[in-house]
Structures are given as structure tokens and as C-alpha cells.
Amino acid sequence: MLSILIRTALVISTLIVGLSIPFFGLILALIGSLLTMFVVSYLSNLFSTCKTSLKYLKSTKTIRFYCRL
């Protein structure tokens, strides 16, 4: 019962914000596109760094100490 009330409150609050702010869809699209580009660029650099680190650890045979492969 509590989950239904929380979901209803979230939907109603989203409806109120959407109706009260003009051009809410455009603002939301701008924020979403900026955050998506930030996350994509951050995660690609993070995974590239991890991949390079794993290659180094495999070459020095210390990978077995960090993770059991």
C-alpha cells in the first residue's frame, strides 16, 4: 500500500512540475543530453584506464594477486 502511495505522489509531483514550468521538455532534454555526454566520456576514460592497468598487471604476473584468474 505504501509503494502505491509513493508512486502516485511521484507521478503527481512530476505532473505539477511539468505543467508549471514552461518548456520543461526542452530543459529536461538539454540536461539529459549534457549528462549523457559527461557520463559517456567519463566511463570510456575509466574503462580505458582499467583495461591498461589489467594489461600491465597481466604482463607482470601480479594479476593473480588482485583477482583470481
C-alpha positions as CSV (number, residue, x, y, z in Angstrom):
1,M,0.0,0.0,0.0
2,L,2.9,2.3,0.8
3,S,4.5,1.7,-2.5
4,I,1.3,2.7,-4.4
5,L,1.2,6.0,-2.4
6,I,4.8,6.8,-3.2
7,R,4.4,6.1,-6.9
8,T,1.2,8.2,-7.0
9,A,3.0,11.1,-5.2
10,L,5.9,10.9,-7.7
11,V,3.6,10.9,-10.7
12,I,1.5,13.8,-9.3
13,S,4.7,15.8,-8.4
14,T,6.1,15.2,-11.9
15,L,2.8,16.4,-13.4
16,I,2.8,19.5,-11.4
17,V,6.4,20.4,-12.3
18,G,5.7,19.6,-16.0
19,L,2.7,21.8,-16.1
20,S,4.1,24.7,-14.1
21,I,7.5,25.2,-15.8
22,P,7.2,26.4,-19.4
23,F,9.3,24.4,-21.9
24,F,10.0,21.8,-19.3
25,G,10.6,19.2,-22.1
26,L,13.3,21.3,-23.7
27,I,15.1,21.9,-20.4
28,L,14.9,18.2,-19.5
29,A,16.3,17.3,-22.9
30,L,19.2,19.7,-22.5
31,I,20.1,18.4,-19.1
32,G,19.8,14.8,-20.2
33,S,22.0,15.3,-23.3
34,L,24.7,17.1,-21.3
35,L,24.7,14.5,-18.6
36,T,24.8,11.7,-21.1
37,M,27.8,13.1,-22.8
38,F,29.6,13.6,-19.5
39,V,28.9,10.0,-18.4
40,V,29.9,8.6,-21.8
41,S,33.2,10.5,-21.8
42,Y,33.9,9.7,-18.1
43,L,33.1,6.0,-18.4
44,S,35.1,5.5,-21.6
45,N,38.2,7.0,-19.9
46,L,37.6,5.0,-16.8
47,F,37.3,1.7,-18.7
48,S,40.3,2.5,-20.9
49,T,42.4,3.1,-17.7
50,C,41.2,-0.1,-16.2
51,K,42.0,-2.1,-19.4
52,T,45.5,-0.6,-19.5
53,S,46.0,-1.4,-15.8
54,L,44.9,-5.0,-16.3
55,K,47.2,-5.4,-19.3
56,Y,50.1,-4.2,-17.1
57,L,49.2,-6.5,-14.2
58,K,48.9,-9.5,-16.6
59,S,52.3,-8.7,-18.0
60,T,53.9,-8.6,-14.6
61,K,52.1,-11.8,-13.4
62,T,50.6,-9.9,-10.4
63,I,47.0,-10.2,-11.7
64,R,46.5,-13.4,-9.7
65,F,47.1,-11.4,-6.5
66,Y,44.4,-8.8,-7.4
67,C,41.8,-11.1,-8.9
68,R,41.7,-14.8,-9.2
69,L,42.1,-15.6,-12.9
